[in-house]
Amino acid sequence: MQKNKSEWHEINSDEDIKKLIEDLHVSDDFSAVVLSVSYNRNDYGNNLLFTLDKNFYSDKIEMLFEGVCHFRFSGINDSSIDTIRGFSLEIRTDLLGKTRDDKLIVWTDNCKVQHHNGYFDFEKDNSIIIARKMKWRFIED
């Protein structure tokens, strides 16, 4: 657990992702309740603040995605409006075309994102966030 729970931790490498997975105790039985999703567009870009309450732990988690290129939330129905049953987080450099090496953060609820003819392609029933930067922190009630 972090010494300073409100400190932001940036995701810049695979090691940062491993640390996040360890701190969140992500495993096959991972489950979290979505408390809020806030999208903000301003002069500096598009930002998305995603707040989760991980079941069986007292800490809540905020994930801030900056420079959002694409986002979509699915599973909005009577039974699963607010629960995530696992996720995938990766750093990708292949999504903006073969001649570009822009680093993008890709968060999904376990689907693989591909790039086809200028569009992000993924399964229709999955949630996804693609952004230029991401940071996270634990928050207390």
SERO-4910 file (N, C-alpha, C, O; in steps of 0.05 Angstrom, whole numbers):
BEGIN
 pado doro    nc1    nc2    nc3   cac1   cac2   cac3    cc1    cc2    cc3    oc1    oc2    oc3
  Met    A     17    -24      0      0      0      0     18     25      0     40     24     10
  Gln    A      9     46    -11     24     70    -14     27     85     13      9     84     30
  Lys    A     50     98     17     53    114     42     34    137     42     21    142     62
  Asn    A     33    152     20     15    175     18     -7    167     -2     -3    167    -26
  Lys    A    -30    161      9    -52    150     -8    -62    170    -28    -72    161    -49
  Ser    A    -59    195    -24    -70    215    -43    -50    223    -64    -56    240    -81
  Glu    A    -26    211    -64     -5    218    -83    -12    205   -111    -19    182   -112
  Trp    A     -9    222   -132    -14    212   -159     10    196   -168     33    203   -162
  His    A      5    174   -183     26    157   -194     21    155   -224      0    146   -233
  Glu    A     41    164   -240     38    164   -269     45    137   -280     62    122   -270
  Ile    A     31    130   -302     36    106   -317     53    114   -341     43    127   -360
  Asn    A     79    107   -341     97    113   -363    111     88   -374    125     90   -395
  Ser    A    108     65   -361    122     41   -369    107     16   -361     87     18   -346
  Asp    A    116     -6   -371    104    -32   -363    109    -37   -333     92    -49   -320
  Glu    A    131    -27   -322    136    -30   -293    115    -14   -277    106    -24   -256
  Asp    A    108      9   -286     87     25   -273     60     10   -273     45     10   -253
  Ile    A     55     -4   -295     30    -19   -297     31    -43   -278     11    -48   -264
  Lys    A     53    -57   -276     56    -79   -257     52    -69   -228     39    -83   -212
  Lys    A     62    -46   -222     59    -35   -195     30    -29   -189     20    -35   -167
  Leu    A     16    -18   -208    -13    -12   -205    -28    -39   -200    -45    -40   -182
  Ile    A    -23    -59   -216    -36    -85   -214    -31    -96   -186    -50   -107   -174
  Glu    A     -7    -95   -176      0   -104   -149    -15    -89   -128    -27   -101   -110
  Asp    A    -15    -62   -130    -28    -46   -110    -58    -49   -109    -70    -47    -88
  Leu    A    -70    -56   -132    -99    -60   -133   -106    -89   -127   -130    -95   -125
  His    A    -86   -106   -124    -91   -134   -119   -109   -146   -141   -128   -160   -136
  Val    A   -102   -140   -166   -118   -150   -189   -111   -179   -193    -88   -187   -194
  Ser    A   -132   -195   -195   -130   -224   -199   -154   -233   -215   -170   -217   -225
  Asp    A   -157   -259   -217   -179   -271   -232   -206   -263   -221   -226   -263   -235
  Asp    A   -207   -258   -194   -232   -252   -182   -236   -221   -177   -251   -213   -159
  Phe    A   -221   -205   -192   -223   -176   -189   -251   -166   -195   -264   -175   -214
  Ser    A   -261   -149   -178   -287   -136   -182   -286   -108   -170   -274   -104   -148
  Ala    A   -297    -89   -183   -298    -62   -173   -324    -49   -182   -335    -55   -203
  Val    A   -333    -31   -165   -357    -15   -171   -349     12   -182   -332     26   -170
  Val    A   -361     20   -204   -356     46   -215   -372     67   -200   -397     66   -200
  Leu    A   -358     85   -187   -372    106   -171   -378    130   -188   -399    142   -186
  Ser    A   -359    137   -206   -364    160   -223   -346    159   -247   -324    148   -247
  Val    A   -356    172   -269   -340    176   -293   -346    205   -300   -369    213   -305
  Ser    A   -325    221   -301   -328    249   -307   -310    257   -331   -286    254   -330
  Tyr    A   -323    267   -352   -308    274   -376   -308    305   -378   -328    318   -375
  Asn    A   -284    316   -382   -280    345   -383   -264    352   -408   -242    342   -412
  Arg    A   -276    369   -424   -262    379   -448   -254    408   -443   -271    425   -436
  Asn    A   -228    415   -446   -220    442   -442   -199    450   -463   -194    434   -481
  Asp    A   -187    473   -460   -167    482   -480   -142    465   -481   -128    465   -501
  Tyr    A   -137    449   -460   -113    433   -459   -118    404   -468    -99    389   -470
  Gly    A   -142    397   -474   -148    370   -483   -172    358   -469   -187    372   -455
  Asn    A   -177    333   -474   -199    318   -462   -189    301   -439   -170    286   -442
  Asn    A   -202    303   -417   -195    288   -393   -218    271   -383   -241    279   -386
  Leu    A   -212    249   -372   -232    231   -361   -223    222   -333   -201    210   -330
  Leu    A   -239    227   -313   -234    218   -286   -252    195   -280   -277    198   -281
  Phe    A   -241    173   -273   -255    147   -269   -251    139   -240   -228    135   -232
  Thr    A   -272    137   -224   -269    130   -195   -281    103   -190   -305     98   -197
  Leu    A   -265     85   -178   -274     58   -172   -273     53   -142   -256     64   -128
  Asp    A   -291     36   -133   -290     25   -106   -285     -5   -109   -303    -20   -117
  Lys    A   -261    -13   -102   -254    -41   -105   -266    -57    -82   -261    -51    -58
  Asn    A   -282    -76    -89   -296    -92    -68   -276   -105    -50   -255   -114    -58
  Phe    A   -283   -107    -25   -267   -119     -3   -243   -103      6   -228   -112     23
  Tyr    A   -239    -79     -5   -218    -61      5   -231    -34     11   -251    -26     -2
  Ser    A   -221    -20     31   -233      5     39   -226     28     21   -240     49     22
  Asp    A   -204     26      7   -195     49    -10   -210     50    -36   -216     30    -49
  Lys    A   -214     74    -45   -225     79    -71   -202     87    -89   -181     97    -79
  Ile    A   -205     83   -115   -184     89   -134   -193    109   -154   -215    107   -165
  Glu    A   -177    130   -159   -183    148   -181   -162    143   -203   -138    141   -198
  Met    A   -172    142   -228   -155    140   -251   -161    164   -269   -183    168   -277
  Leu    A   -140    181   -273   -143    204   -290   -130    200   -317   -106    195   -318
  Phe    A   -146    200   -338   -136    197   -365   -135    225   -378   -156    239   -379
  Glu    A   -112    233   -388   -108    259   -400   -103    256   -430    -90    237   -438
  Gly    A   -113    275   -446   -110    273   -475   -125    249   -486   -115    233   -502
  Val    A   -150    247   -478   -167    224   -486   -172    225   -516   -182    245   -526
  Cys    A   -166    203   -530   -170    201   -558   -197    187   -564   -210    193   -584
  His    A   -204    169   -546   -229    153   -550   -237    141   -523   -220    133   -508
  Phe    A   -263    141   -518   -273    126   -495   -301    117   -500   -317    129   -515
  Arg    A   -308     95   -488   -334     83   -491   -338     65   -467   -321     49   -459
  Phe    A   -362     67   -455   -369     49   -433   -393     32   -442   -412     43   -452
  Ser    A   -391      6   -437   -413    -11   -444   -422    -27   -420   -411    -23   -398
  Gly    A   -442    -44   -423   -452    -58   -401   -473    -42   -386   -480    -49   -363
  Ile    A   -482    -21   -398   -502     -4   -385   -529    -18   -388   -544    -14   -407
  Asn    A   -536    -33   -368   -562    -46   -367   -570    -50   -338   -555    -42   -320
  Asp    A   -593    -62   -333   -603    -64   -306   -584    -79   -287   -583    -74   -263
  Ser    A   -570    -99   -298   -554   -116   -280   -525   -109   -277   -512   -117   -258
  Ser    A   -513    -94   -296   -484    -89   -294   -477    -60   -299   -455    -55   -308
  Ile    A   -494    -42   -291   -488    -14   -297   -462     -4   -283   -449     14   -293
  Asp    A   -455    -15   -261   -434     -3   -246   -412    -23   -237   -397    -16   -219
  Thr    A   -410    -46   -249   -390    -65   -240   -371    -72   -262   -378    -77   -285
  Ile    A   -345    -73   -255   -324    -81   -273   -313   -107   -262   -306   -109   -238
  Arg    A   -310   -127   -279   -301   -153   -270   -274   -160   -283   -270   -181   -294
  Gly    A   -255   -141   -281   -229   -145   -292   -223   -123   -312   -241   -110   -323
  Phe    A   -197   -119   -317   -189    -99   -337   -162   -105   -347   -147   -121   -336
  Ser    A   -155    -92   -369   -129    -94   -381   -118    -65   -385   -133    -47   -392
  Leu    A    -93    -62   -380    -80    -36   -383    -54    -41   -397    -38    -57   -389
  Glu    A    -49    -26   -419    -24    -29   -434    -16     -3   -447    -32     15   -451
  Ile    A     10     -1   -453     20     21   -468     24     12   -496     37     -9   -501
  Arg    A     13     26   -515     14     18   -543     27     40   -560     23     64   -555
  Thr    A     42     32   -580     55     51   -599     47     45   -627     58     56   -646
  Asp    A     27     27   -631     20     18   -658     -8     27   -667    -18     17   -687
  Leu    A    -21     44   -652    -49     50   -658    -54     75   -675    -77     79   -684
  Leu    A    -34     90   -681    -37    114   -698    -25    111   -726    -21    131   -740
  Gly    A    -20     87   -733     -9     82   -760     20     73   -759     34     76   -739
  Lys    A     29     61   -781     56     50   -782     78     71   -781    100     64   -772
  Thr    A     73     95   -790     94    115   -791     95    132   -765    112    150   -763
  Arg    A     78    126   -746     78    141   -721     84    123   -698     77     99   -699
  Asp    A     98    133   -678    104    117   -655     94    130   -629    105    126   -608
  Asp    A     72    144   -631     60    157   -608     53    137   -587     41    116   -593
  Lys    A     60    143   -562     53    125   -540     25    131   -530     19    154   -524
  Leu    A      8    111   -529    -19    114   -519    -24     94   -497    -15     71   -497
  Ile    A    -39    103   -477    -48     86   -455    -75     74   -463    -93     89   -471
  Val    A    -78     48   -461   -103     35   -469   -113     19   -444   -100      0   -435
  Trp    A   -136     27   -434   -150     13   -413   -175      1   -425   -191     14   -438
  Thr    A   -179    -25   -420   -203    -39   -430   -212    -58   -409   -197    -66   -390
  Asp    A   -237    -66   -411   -247    -88   -394   -243   -114   -409   -262   -128   -415
  Asn    A   -217   -120   -414   -208   -145   -425   -214   -150   -454   -222   -172   -462
  Cys    A   -211   -130   -471   -212   -134   -500   -186   -124   -512   -173   -107   -500
  Lys    A   -180   -133   -536   -156   -124   -550   -163   -103   -570   -182   -107   -585
  Val    A   -149    -81   -571   -154    -59   -589   -135    -62   -613   -111    -66   -610
  Gln    A   -146    -59   -637   -131    -59   -662   -135    -32   -676   -153    -17   -669
  His    A   -119    -27   -696   -121     -3   -712   -126    -11   -741   -110    -26   -752
  His    A   -149     -2   -752   -155     -9   -780   -165     16   -795   -185     28   -787
  Asn    A   -150     24   -815   -158     46   -833   -165     71   -818   -185     84   -825
  Gly    A   -149     79   -799   -154    104   -784   -174    102   -761   -180    122   -749
  Tyr    A   -184     78   -756   -204     75   -734   -194     55   -714   -180     36   -720
  Phe    A   -201     59   -689   -196     39   -668   -218     18   -670   -241     24   -672
  Asp    A   -210     -7   -670   -228    -30   -674   -227    -48   -650   -205    -55   -641
  Phe    A   -250    -54   -639   -251    -71   -615   -279    -83   -614   -297    -74   -628
  Glu    A   -283   -102   -597   -309   -115   -594   -329    -95   -584   -323    -78   -566
  Lys    A   -353    -96   -594   -374    -76   -588   -383    -76   -559   -391    -55   -549
  Asp    A   -381    -98   -545   -392    -99   -518   -371    -94   -496   -375   -101   -473
  Asn    A   -349    -81   -503   -329    -75   -484   -326    -45   -478   -332    -29   -496
  Ser    A   -317    -39   -454   -310    -11   -447   -281     -7   -454   -264    -25   -453
  Ile    A   -275     18   -461   -248     25   -470   -242     54   -465   -259     71   -468
  Ile    A   -217     60   -457   -206     87   -455   -179     87   -469   -162     71   -462
  Ile    A   -175    105   -488   -149    109   -501   -141    137   -497   -156    156   -504
  Ala    A   -118    141   -485   -109    168   -477    -79    171   -480    -64    151   -482
  Arg    A    -69    195   -480    -40    200   -482    -26    197   -455     -2    190   -455
  Lys    A    -40    202   -433    -28    199   -407    -48    188   -387    -72    189   -391
  Met    A    -38    175   -366    -55    165   -345    -40    167   -318    -15    163   -317
  Lys    A    -55    174   -298    -44    172   -270    -66    163   -252    -90    164   -259
  Trp    A    -58    152   -229    -78    141   -211    -70    146   -182    -47    153   -176
  Arg    A    -89    144   -164    -84    147   -136   -106    134   -120   -129    130   -129
  Phe    A   -100    127    -95   -120    118    -76   -132    142    -63   -118    162    -59
  Ile    A   -157    141    -57   -170    163    -42   -186    151    -19   -194    128    -21
  Glu    A   -190    167      1   -205    158     24   -232    171     24   -236    192     11
  Asp    A   -251    159     38   -278    170     40   -278    198     51   -299    211     54
***
